[in-house]
Amino acid sequence: MSEQFIIDFSLEAIKTTLLLSAPMLGFGLVTGLLVSIFQAVTSIQELTLTFIPKILAVFFALILFFPWLMRLMLSFTSRILTEFPNYIG
């Protein structure tokens, strides 16, 4: 196994991880900002108010992006399973 293979594999794994988490994190971030603005405008400072909208937003993002996430995971896994045996030995 060469050093270049390990570097390329690590970069591909990090890139895939970031792509898989980005939609959920983005929806959670936008929802958190909207709830914070709502709290600032209405002077409601309830700490538990942010949890339910964020959970629902992340769940909605997961449902919305699920087909794309599955294609991304399957393509990464198939590349690993097909290319990895070539570098063992």
C-alpha positions as MATLAB code, in Angstrom:
seq = 'MSEQFIIDFSLEAIKTTLLLSAPMLGFGLVTGLLVSIFQAVTSIQELTLTFIPKILAVFFALILFFPWLMRLMLSFTSRILTEFPNYIG';
ca = [
       0.000    0.000    0.000;
       1.536    3.285   -1.051;
       1.477    6.529    0.823;
      -0.360    8.204   -2.052;
      -3.179    5.653   -1.835;
      -3.602    6.302    1.893;
      -3.624   10.070    1.345;
      -6.149    9.792   -1.510;
      -8.345    7.429    0.489;
      -8.275    9.724    3.524;
      -9.156   12.793    1.462;
     -12.001   10.946   -0.262;
     -13.344    9.733    3.095;
     -13.247   13.238    4.581;
     -14.900   14.730    1.492;
     -17.643   12.106    1.580;
     -18.223   12.673    5.288;
     -18.568   16.427    4.782;
     -20.948   15.947    1.850;
     -23.080   13.509    3.855;
     -23.398   15.815    6.846;
     -23.750   19.146    5.018;
     -27.512   19.084    4.262;
     -28.526   18.253    7.823;
     -26.081   20.742    9.337;
     -27.194   23.454    6.926;
     -30.889   22.966    7.674;
     -30.143   22.906   11.414;
     -28.091   26.094   11.142;
     -30.755   27.988    9.202;
     -33.472   26.816   11.581;
     -31.395   27.825   14.597;
     -30.827   31.289   13.145;
     -34.528   31.742   12.397;
     -35.524   30.632   15.896;
     -32.899   32.942   17.416;
     -34.208   35.888   15.398;
     -37.754   35.015   16.459;
     -36.651   34.861   20.107;
     -34.865   38.201   19.845;
     -37.849   39.901   18.214;
     -40.427   38.552   20.660;
     -38.178   38.622   23.757;
     -38.966   34.969   24.435;
     -35.848   33.497   26.034;
     -36.933   29.883   26.439;
     -33.908   27.604   25.974;
     -35.939   24.552   25.010;
     -37.675   26.384   22.146;
     -34.778   25.737   19.770;
     -34.621   21.949   20.096;
     -37.856   20.810   18.445;
     -37.576   23.010   15.311;
     -33.951   21.936   14.817;
     -34.816   18.256   15.208;
     -37.663   18.602   12.731;
     -35.463   20.506   10.257;
     -32.712   17.878   10.410;
     -35.284   15.102    9.985;
     -36.834   16.931    7.012;
     -33.386   17.378    5.430;
     -32.644   13.688    5.934;
     -35.900   12.689    4.233;
     -35.403   15.220    1.429;
     -31.781   14.319    0.665;
     -31.954   10.591    1.445;
     -31.794    9.359   -2.191;
     -28.749   11.515   -2.916;
     -27.087   10.489    0.356;
     -27.620    6.807   -0.445;
     -26.157    7.204   -3.958;
     -23.144    8.987   -2.495;
     -22.573    6.310    0.162;
     -23.038    3.464   -2.316;
     -20.643    4.963   -4.852;
     -17.999    5.545   -2.164;
     -18.416    2.020   -0.794;
     -18.277    0.399   -4.234;
     -15.132    2.375   -5.108;
     -13.494    1.238   -1.883;
     -14.481   -2.401   -2.354;
     -13.335   -2.500   -5.973;
     -10.084   -0.534   -5.629;
      -8.882   -1.652   -2.209;
      -7.946   -5.239   -3.180;
      -5.612   -3.866   -5.862;
      -3.458   -2.187   -3.205;
      -3.176   -5.059   -0.728;
      -0.044   -7.067   -0.984;
];
